[in-house]
Structure formats: C-alpha cells, structure tokens
Amino acid sequence: MKDDEDVKICLDRLLEFHVILEKDNQEIFRLIKKYSKDIQKICNNDLNMALVLNAHFAKIEKKPFHTEAFMGIEGFNETSDYVMFACAMAFVEESGPESPFILPDLTSYLKRTMPNDLDWTQYHIRKRLVRILQQMIALKIIIVLDGKFDDFDRNEEQVALFNSTNYSRYFLNMFSKNIQSLTDSSELVPISETKNISMQVIQRLFLSVGICRTNETESLFRYMRSEQERLTKFFEINSFYEFELSKNLGILVSENRRIGIKYIPDNGSSGDLLMLIGSKIRNRSFVPDEFGQLHLNLTQWQSIVSEVVQKNRELLSKAYREKSFESIAKELLMQTVNDGLILQSDGLLLVTPIFYRLNGEFTLSE
C-alpha cells in the first residue's frame, strides 16, 4: 500500500542528492526499494527521468530539459575540467568495481585518451586532476586506500593508491547516438518528450530556483495558469514544497529549512547578504519591465552592495569584514548569476523577481 509521506521522503532525497548509497543511508534505501514502483511512476510520468536501483545504491538519472549554470560541478570552471573528469570516469569504469589503481595508472590513461596532449609538468593541469579526484571521492566513485594525492599539483612524483567502488560503473550515461555529432545538449532529449509541457514545468520547478516569465517561457506560464490547481496538489502530495504562481514567477517555496538541503540563498554569510540586498533593491525606485525584471548597471549594483555591507559590516563574518566592497560585489554578482537570480544582457544586470522578493534584516539579541 502506498504511503504518500514515505514516497515524498524518497523522492526528496533522490532529487536533492546525486546518489543514495545503501551502506550510508540504509533506512532511506530500504524505503526507496519498498516504493520503487511508485517512485518510478512519478519519474516516468511527471519528470522525464529514470530511477536506477540495484543492491548497492539508488539514484535518479537527471537529464534536464533546461540547463542552468548552477547545475555544473562546483569548482569546475572550464570545459577541460569536465573533459578530464569524463575520461577519468571512463578509466574507473573500464577497470571495473573494486579495482585498485595507483595515481600513475590514471595519469598514463589520461595522457593516452584526452583529446589534447597533457603535459603533467604544468601546474594547472596537475591542479585540475586534484580537483577531479576530490570530486570523484565526494561522489563515492573511488576511495583512497593509501597515500596522499592533494599535493600532486606541487609534486608530480606523489603516489596514492585508490579503489573504485561498486557505484563507479553506473556513473557514465549510455547514449543512443554519437554525441560528437550533436551541436547542442538539448538534442539528447527526444523531440516527442520536449513537447510534453507538463514534464517541462514540473521538472524545471524541482531542479531550478524558479521559472521567470520571458518570451521563451510564455507557454510554460500559460500552462501553469491553466493547471495551477493540479500543480498545487501535485507538489503538496509529492514534495515538501508549496507551489506559488504570480504574474511573472512560478516557484517552489518552503517555510522551514531542512538539514542537508541546499537552498537559494543558503544559510551562510553570502545568503545573509543576498537577503539584505534583495530588500534594498526592492525598496529602491526601480521600474520593472514587462516581465518584472529590474534593470541595473554595474555601478548601481556596486553601490547597493556597498551600502548593505557598510551598514551591517560588524554583523558579517570575519571573511566579509576583511574584504573590500568591490570584491564582495564581484563575488556576489557571480553567485547570483550562477544561481539564476540575476541575468546579464548587453552590459545590464536583469534582476529577476526571484531575487527582489528576498527579504531579511539582522536583529540584535539583547
């Protein structure tokens, strides 16, 4: 018998985390196995995703219709990071699960298979490999058995012993066509599926910070307006979020922050600042355009950030107290663009309705 609350818990974890390992999350893994048919039905009918489940782990294959900057791997800033990561993943997949290897085995393989010739004497290339190994360990694809690799960027003679996990061979996707012949990632999604607007809306609400109304999303807003009652009920039954729809914004919101879930803005110092900046922008006399976006230039952005920081500097973390206004403004702008809170167009910053609905202030306890 289906238990909506248990299915909700399972779907929440699967969407938030890349993988649920049996050895690390036995209770959630047991629930996923118990309600796998119900979860798979939601994945197939509403999300255009697939549930992967075996004796060792469970995960949802996430292939979004609409990709955004924050969907990349944190710390990977160049295409070459992803290329080397994919080649390293191919290495552990070919080696097989529970297969030990040493660092020189991997560097030799990468030198043979990378599309561009690798020069391991170059610091930035060794640094790239360190980032990739750290990511593979974080994803539980490999574990360190002996030695250290963190200083490989400074010492190319460093050697470490690794072991691939049971999960390693399931990470790379198989495609029905040669991806080298594709011109855009959207071509990976069958045309018939992209026409299912219900899937596009539900998937995007789950995976993105929100859907802002633009020329490109008008059809999504027509659907959300006509099916608002159904969508509200769907998210009430299947998630811990509430669906909110206004003229220019469709978004999932949560009254309470839960441990282990990434929110935008986060609960760190940068999140505090963004809440304050959102309030400041909303209280300024900016006139929104037809889509509810506010147009700022870089000088205006820097001025607003400086005002907020200067007023609240003593209440900020030490890291922010020691930074200049200019560096904080630059850092926060990069973060808001990556998170989809601000768009950039022709030298202007388009502040989305998501951003300026943020509201916060510091309160001093007596």
Secondary structure by P-SEA (a helix, b strand, c coil): cccaaaaaaaaaaaaacccccccccaaaaaaaaaaaaaaaaaaaccccbbbbbcccccccccccccccccccccccccaaaaaaaaaaaaaaaaacccccccaaaaaaaaaaccccccccccaaaaaaaaaaaaaaaaaccccccccccccccccccbbbbbbbcccccccbbbbccccccccccccccccccccaaaaaaaaaaaccccccccccaaaaaaaaaaaaaaaaaaaaacccbbbbbcccccccccccccccccccccccaaaaaaaaaaaaaaacccccccccbbbbcaaaaaaaaaaaaaacccccccccccccaaaaaaaaaaaaaaacccccccccccccccccccbbbbbbcc
